[in-house]
Each structure stands twice: as structure tokens, then as C-alpha cells.
Amino acid sequence: MRTISILALDTASPSPAVTLLVGETAFDESLPSDRHASEHLLAGIESCFSRAGLSLSECTRIAVCAGPGSFTGVRVGLATAWGLGRALDCPVESVSTLEAIAEAARSPARPRLAAALDAGREEIVWQAFDMTGPRAIPLAPAARASASGAAERAFDGLPYASVPADLAGPGSVLLEAPVSRALALAVARRPADGPTASFAAIYSRPSAAEEKRGAP
């Protein structure tokens, strides 16, 4: 029986990493938290497979954070996942970075929680999730809010996780594992239907050109 090997890529969050999940064993590789993350992505993937004693051809599924997050990181992650998926002929699943952060904070004590990221311009982007099933389920669309006092006003009284932890002030749930590992575990519990992801990037706000045209 073929061992399930899930490669999860997170180049979108402020703490980028790569995880290879082989059965129940996770092999993590942290990436630089600056713009050099993309330069180390392929080496990180290679390191994970080497440590696991597997070849890249033994990958059975790829998962990737599709944003919101670093503009360059989102594009690099999606492009890499698409290229590997085509080369290996394996399914690829793109997942919201906010959903992956929520999965990293998963606990039976938190049936509902919020996840947050920096949206720039002194704002955050956040989303609330139901965590009672095998995968986080959004309770509402992602929204932007002022980063000042966000924990008190924006999260509807829910516990919340953010990357970095102090993004919205004190009180964030501390993440004990990389977001990429949480992503791999979530996809292992319940992979998405369909053979391939849509590869649509998720951004926290419109581009400057779109905003000039009146995009919200």
C-alpha cells in the first residue's frame, strides 16, 4: 500500500515553512522570514524529502497557502505548487492562509476561533472559523479592520491566532507548530474534492491600481 506523502507549502505567512507529512510523521523546514523565502523554497522541499528518505516522485498530494499574505510569497507558492503538481501528476489543493492559521491553533477547547494577518496600512485581515469538524469552516467572509485594538473589537469575543502573535496586541493563541504542518494535517484529515486547485491568489486588499478605480 502506497504511503500518503503530503507536501505543504507556506510562503504567504510571516513565518514561512515547508512540511512533508509522511503517514503521521512531519518533516518541517523553516524558510527565511524576509523576501528571500522564495529563494530557499526548493532547497527546503528537497531537504524535507531527503530527511524522510523519499524521492519527490513519491509525493501523493500538494497543499499550498494561497493568501492573504506576502504578495510575492503568495505568487511564488502557487507557481511552485502548480509546477510540481504538473510535473508529478498529483493533485494540488490551495487553501486560505487564514484557514491554515486557524488549523495551527486547533484545540478541542476552541470550537470557534478567529485567525488574523497583517493587511498593511495599519489594518489586519481576519476571519472566524468553526473548528468542530475535520477542517476549519469559515463562518463569514474575511474582513479588514484597524489593527489598533483589534483584539477587543474585531474578533466577536472569539479566541484568536495571529502571525505574528503580537499583531493585534496581547492574547493571541500561541502556535506550537508551523502553519505548513497544520495545513498538511488538515489536508490529510479531509482532502478537497477534485483533482486540482484553482490557483487563484487571495489578497487582503485590492492593488493600488484597483483602489484608484474604486475597488473596495
Protein Blocks (a to p, Z undefined) as FASTA:
>chain_A
ZZdddddddfkbmbdcddddehjaccdddddfbfklmmmmmmmmmmmmmmnopafklpcb
dcddebecdfklmmmmmmmmmmmmmmnopacddddfklmmmmmmgcfklmbccddddeej
hiacdddddfkbmbdcdfbdcddddfehklmmmnnopacddddfklnoghiacdfbdfkl
mmmmmmmmmccehjbdfkiacdfbdcfklmmnopZZ
